[in-house]
């Protein structure tokens, strides 16, 4: 509904009809930016102006001055003049919901980063849990601090990094600060009032050394003997499959029965490190297939309910294996130690660097690698390479001392040691 501008007074406002559908505006003929917004039941005095900074219009803003019947037209006009004058001087209007450098706290920035960045982009749940632990436990006392305050005191950030290093170790301290840096940068990109200086720049990073804990061929015979003696049949198969696949333990713990395709001899990993976008299939060697069959059968005996869903079930809240750590006096190598061992033995088996990267789901470097379609290689070439690696691992057994172990590895059912 279009109307001509009028002089807004109590009488003229009273004569204007309510809207039958939606709302309509009536401009004031004297004060530019002052107008009425009339709906089905209310008539509101409004003001609209431009916010300028450094000679440039940043944005236009519209605010309610008052409602007809509670505020007179004269009072509304006076307030509108004051507000328009503030706009012209570059003063921001008061808005309790507006985020500023003083109101954007670490808590708000973290929640925004979690929802808008991590969850929306499908980051792995364990990655989100790590960030949550860093923010809500290790930096809990900072959650209600404005980011601007932390930016102004980078010495506090550097000191906290040192404290975390002493209490939790150098790797955790670095990880916490990397998470904080990412959250701060994400918030700063969305609000120019946040200082551009990220206080993490003051951190003197701890040196991180690649952990060389993988085994060589000569150590495997003893490791297999220790594994065979482990009085935990399902965890025994879990450790063996970690070695044969070179996979990250966390991904294997969450592997479901429905993810195994024994006909195609593949195990699908839907949410590896990096999230759903990094989903991939592990080609199964014969030894790996036998290992999974044993694990499923053992799981059905020990955990009949949970084994309907999980390959490595457990009596836990999630229903699957949670803790895979062993006493190193009993089993010296497990977890990522076995992932590194897989990498070592793949080299011995003369499997190419590119094939190992594909089998372990590493990111590929170089322009040419980007043209490789992994899915087209899984059932053929990569499975053959997987067989070579598995054969090389099992060939490390000393035949004279491992009759029972060899029998277990070649079986599809529970071994005598169970």
C-alpha positions in Angstrom: 0.0 0.0 0.0 1.6 3.3 -1.1 0.8 6.6 0.7 2.0 10.1 0.2 4.3 11.6 2.9 2.5 13.5 5.6 3.4 15.6 8.6 3.4 13.0 11.4 1.3 14.2 14.3 -0.9 12.5 16.8 -4.0 13.5 14.8 -2.6 12.4 11.4 -1.4 9.2 12.8 -4.8 8.5 14.4 -6.6 9.0 11.1 -4.4 6.4 9.2 -6.1 3.0 8.8 -4.5 -0.2 10.0 -3.2 -2.5 7.3 -5.4 -5.3 6.0 -2.5 -7.3 4.8 1.1 -7.1 6.0 2.5 -3.6 6.8 2.9 -0.3 5.1 5.0 2.8 5.6 4.2 6.5 5.8 7.1 9.0 5.5 7.3 12.3 7.3 7.5 15.4 5.1 9.8 17.4 7.5 12.3 14.9 9.0 14.1 12.7 6.6 14.4 9.2 8.0 11.4 9.6 10.4 8.3 7.5 9.4 5.4 5.4 10.6 5.2 1.6 10.2 1.5 0.5 10.3 0.5 -3.1 10.7 -2.8 -4.9 11.4 -2.9 -3.8 15.0 -0.1 -1.4 15.8 1.3 1.9 14.5 5.0 2.4 15.3 7.2 5.5 15.0 10.4 4.5 13.3 13.7 6.0 12.3 16.1 4.9 9.5 19.6 6.2 9.0 23.1 5.4 7.7 26.1 4.6 9.8 29.2 6.1 8.5 32.9 5.5 9.4 36.0 6.9 7.9 33.9 8.6 5.2 32.3 5.4 4.1 28.8 4.2 4.7 29.1 0.9 6.6 25.4 0.0 6.8 21.9 1.3 7.1 19.9 0.7 10.2 16.2 0.9 11.1 15.0 1.2 14.7 11.8 1.6 16.5 11.3 4.8 18.4 8.0 4.0 20.1 4.3 3.0 19.5 1.4 5.3 18.9 -0.7 5.5 22.1 2.3 5.1 24.4 4.6 7.8 22.9 3.4 11.1 21.4 4.3 12.1 17.9 6.3 15.1 19.3 8.3 12.8 21.7 8.9 10.3 18.9 10.1 13.1 16.5 12.5 14.5 19.2 14.0 11.0 19.8 14.3 10.4 16.1 16.3 13.6 15.7 18.7 12.6 18.5 19.2 9.2 16.9 19.8 10.6 13.4 22.3 13.0 14.9 24.2 10.1 16.5 24.2 8.2 13.2 25.7 11.3 11.4 28.5 11.5 14.0 29.4 7.9 13.4 28.0 6.7 16.8 26.6 3.2 16.7 23.0 2.8 17.9 22.5 0.9 21.1 21.6 -2.7 20.4 21.8 -5.3 23.2 22.0 -8.1 20.6 24.8 -6.7 18.6 28.1 -8.5 18.9 31.1 -6.2 19.6 34.7 -6.6 20.6 33.5 -6.4 24.2 30.7 -8.9 23.9 32.3 -11.6 21.7 33.7 -13.9 24.3 35.7 -17.1 23.8 32.6 -19.1 24.6 30.6 -17.4 21.9 33.4 -17.7 19.4 33.9 -21.4 20.2 30.2 -22.2 19.8 30.1 -20.3 16.5 33.2 -22.1 15.2 31.8 -25.5 16.4 28.3 -25.0 14.8 29.1 -22.9 11.7 32.5 -24.5 10.8 33.1 -27.9 12.3 29.6 -29.4 12.3 28.4 -27.8 9.1 31.5 -29.0 7.3 31.2 -32.6 8.7 34.3 -32.7 10.8 34.7 -35.9 12.7 33.0 -36.2 16.0 36.2 -37.0 17.8 37.8 -33.9 16.4 34.9 -31.8 17.7 35.3 -33.6 21.1 39.0 -32.7 21.2 38.3 -29.0 20.6 35.5 -29.1 23.2 37.9 -30.6 25.8 40.5 -27.9 25.0 38.1 -25.1 25.3 35.7 -26.3 28.1 38.3 -27.9 30.3 41.8 -26.6 29.6 40.7 -23.1 28.8 37.5 -23.0 30.9 38.5 -20.0 32.9 38.8 -17.9 29.7 35.4 -18.8 28.2 33.7 -15.6 29.4 36.6 -13.4 28.5 36.2 -11.1 25.5 38.5 -12.0 22.7 39.7 -8.3 22.7 40.9 -8.7 26.2 43.0 -11.8 25.3 44.3 -10.0 22.2 45.5 -7.2 24.4 47.3 -9.5 26.8 49.2 -12.0 24.7 51.6 -12.7 27.6 48.7 -14.6 29.3 48.4 -16.8 26.2 52.1 -17.5 26.2 52.1 -18.3 29.9 49.2 -20.6 29.6 51.0 -22.5 26.8 53.9 -23.0 29.1 51.7 -24.1 32.0 49.9 -26.7 29.7 53.3 -27.9 28.5 54.4 -28.6 32.0 51.2 -30.2 33.2 49.9 -32.0 30.1 52.9 -32.3 27.8 54.2 -30.4 24.8 51.9 -32.0 22.2 48.7 -31.2 24.1 49.8 -27.7 24.8 50.5 -27.1 21.1 47.2 -28.6 20.1 45.2 -26.4 22.5 46.8 -23.3 21.2 46.3 -24.3 17.5 42.6 -24.8 18.3 42.4 -21.4 20.1 44.2 -19.8 17.1 41.7 -21.2 14.6 38.7 -20.1 16.7 40.0 -16.6 17.1 40.8 -16.2 13.4 37.3 -17.5 12.5 35.7 -15.0 14.8 37.9 -12.1 13.6 36.9 -12.8 10.0 33.3 -12.4 10.9 33.6 -9.2 12.9 36.0 -6.4 12.1 35.7 -5.0 15.6 37.8 -7.9 17.0 41.5 -7.0 17.0 43.3 -8.5 14.0 46.3 -9.4 16.3 45.9 -13.1 17.3 47.5 -13.5 20.7 48.7 -17.0 19.8 51.5 -15.2 17.9 53.2 -14.8 21.2 53.4 -18.6 21.8 56.9 -20.1 21.6 55.9 -23.5 20.1 57.1 -26.8 21.5 59.2 -28.9 19.1 57.3 -31.9 18.0 59.2 -34.9 16.9 57.7 -37.7 14.8 57.3 -40.7 17.0 59.4 -43.5 15.7 57.7 -46.5 17.5 57.1 -48.8 14.6 58.6 -52.3 14.5 60.8 -54.0 11.9 60.8 -57.6 10.6 63.0 -59.0 13.4 60.7 -57.7 16.2 57.4 -59.1 14.8 58.0 -62.7 15.8 58.2 -61.8 19.5 55.3 -59.4 19.2 53.1 -62.1 17.6 54.0 -64.4 20.5 53.0 -61.7 23.0 49.8 -61.1 21.1 48.9 -64.8 21.0 49.3 -65.0 24.8 47.0 -62.0 25.4 44.0 -63.3 27.3 41.6 -60.9 25.6 40.5 -62.6 22.4 38.5 -59.7 20.8 41.2 -57.2 21.6 43.8 -59.6 20.2 42.0 -59.5 16.8 41.7 -55.7 17.1 45.4 -55.3 17.5 46.1 -57.8 14.6 43.7 -56.0 12.3 45.3 -52.6 13.2 48.7 -54.0 12.1 47.4 -55.7 8.9 45.4 -52.6 7.8 47.7 -49.8 9.1 44.5 -47.9 10.0 44.0 -45.5 12.8 42.7 -47.3 15.9 39.8 -44.9 16.4 38.4 -45.5 13.0 38.5 -49.3 13.5 36.8 -49.1 16.9 33.8 -47.4 15.2 33.7 -49.9 12.3 30.2 -51.5 12.0 29.3 -54.9 10.7 27.3 -53.3 7.9 30.5 -51.6 6.7 32.1 -55.0 5.8 31.5 -56.4 2.3 33.0 -59.9 2.3 32.0 -60.6 -1.3 34.0 -57.6 -2.5 36.5 -57.9 0.4 36.3 -54.3 1.5 35.8 -52.5 4.8 34.2 -49.0 4.5 35.4 -46.3 6.8 32.7 -43.6 6.6 34.2 -41.0 9.0 38.0 -41.3 9.3 40.2 -38.4 10.5 39.1 -35.4 8.5 35.4 -36.2 8.5 33.0 -37.8 6.1 34.7 -36.1 3.1 37.7 -38.4 3.7 35.6 -41.6 3.7 37.3 -44.5 2.0 37.4 -48.3 1.5 40.1 -50.6 2.9 40.8 -53.5 0.5 41.0 -56.7 2.6 43.7 -59.3 2.2 42.9 -62.9 3.0 44.6 -62.6 6.4 42.5 -59.5 7.1 39.3 -61.2 6.1 40.0 -64.2 8.4 40.7 -61.7 11.2 37.4 -59.9 10.8 35.5 -63.2 10.7 37.1 -64.3 14.0 36.4 -60.9 15.5 32.7 -61.1 14.5 32.3 -64.6 15.9 34.0 -63.8 19.1 31.9 -60.6 19.5 28.7 -62.6 19.1 29.7 -64.9 21.9 30.9 -62.2 24.3 28.5 -59.3 23.4 25.4 -60.7 21.6 23.5 -57.4 21.6 26.3 -55.0 20.7 27.8 -57.4 18.1 24.7 -56.8 15.9 26.1 -53.4 15.1 29.9 -53.3 15.9 32.8 -55.4 14.6 34.6 -54.8 17.8 31.8 -54.7 20.4 32.2 -54.0 24.1 30.1 -53.4 27.2 30.4 -49.6 26.9 28.0 -46.7 26.5 28.7 -46.6 22.8 28.5 -50.4 22.4 31.9 -50.6 20.8 35.5 -50.9 22.0 36.7 -47.8 23.7 40.0 -48.5 25.4 42.6 -50.4 23.3 45.6 -49.7 25.5 47.6 -52.6 26.9 50.3 -52.9 29.6 53.4 -52.6 27.6 55.1 -55.3 29.7 52.4 -57.6 28.3 52.1 -56.2 24.7 54.8 -53.7 23.9 53.3 -52.3 20.8 49.7 -51.3 20.0 47.7 -48.4 18.5 49.7 -46.1 16.3 52.8 -48.1 16.9 51.2 -50.7 14.6 50.3 -48.1 12.0 54.0 -47.1 11.8 54.9 -50.8 11.7 52.6 -51.3 8.7 54.3 -48.4 7.0 57.7 -50.0 7.6 56.7 -53.4 6.4 55.1 -51.9 3.3 58.5 -50.5 2.4 60.1 -53.8 2.9 57.5 -55.4 0.7 58.5 -52.9 -2.0 55.1 -51.3 -2.3 55.3 -47.9 -3.9 55.0 -44.7 -1.8 51.9 -43.7 -3.7 50.1 -47.0 -3.1 51.0 -46.9 0.6 49.5 -43.4 0.8 46.3 -44.6 -0.9 46.0 -47.7 1.4 46.5 -45.6 4.5 44.2 -42.8 3.3 46.9 -40.1 3.4 46.5 -36.9 1.4 48.2 -37.1 -1.9 50.7 -34.5 -2.9 51.5 -33.1 -6.3 49.4 -32.2 -9.3 49.5 -35.6 -11.0 48.3 -37.4 -7.8 45.1 -35.3 -8.0 44.1 -37.2 -11.1 44.1 -40.6 -9.4 40.7 -42.0 -8.7 41.2 -44.2 -5.6 37.9 -46.1 -6.0 38.9 -47.5 -9.3 42.1 -49.1 -7.8 40.7 -50.6 -4.6 39.3 -53.9 -5.8 42.2 -54.6 -8.2 45.6 -53.1 -7.8 45.4 -51.9 -4.2 44.1 -55.3 -3.0 47.1 -57.0 -4.6 49.4 -54.5 -2.8 47.5 -55.2 0.5 48.1 -59.0 0.0 51.9 -58.3 -0.5 52.0 -56.3 2.8 50.0 -58.9 4.7 52.2 -61.7 3.4 55.3 -59.8 4.3 54.0 -59.3 7.9 53.1 -63.0 8.4 56.3 -64.2 6.7 58.2 -62.6 9.6 57.1 -65.4 11.9 59.7 -67.9 12.9 58.2 -71.2 11.6 60.0 -73.3 14.1 58.5 -71.4 17.1 55.1 -70.4 15.8 53.0 -73.5 14.9 50.1 -72.5 17.2 50.3 -68.9 16.1 50.2 -69.8 12.4 47.2 -72.1 13.0 45.4 -69.2 14.7 46.2 -66.8 11.9 45.0 -69.2 9.2 41.7 -70.0 11.0 38.4 -68.3 10.6 37.2 -69.5 14.0 38.3 -69.1 17.6 41.7 -70.5 18.3 42.7 -72.8 21.1 44.2 -69.9 23.1 40.7 -68.3 23.4 
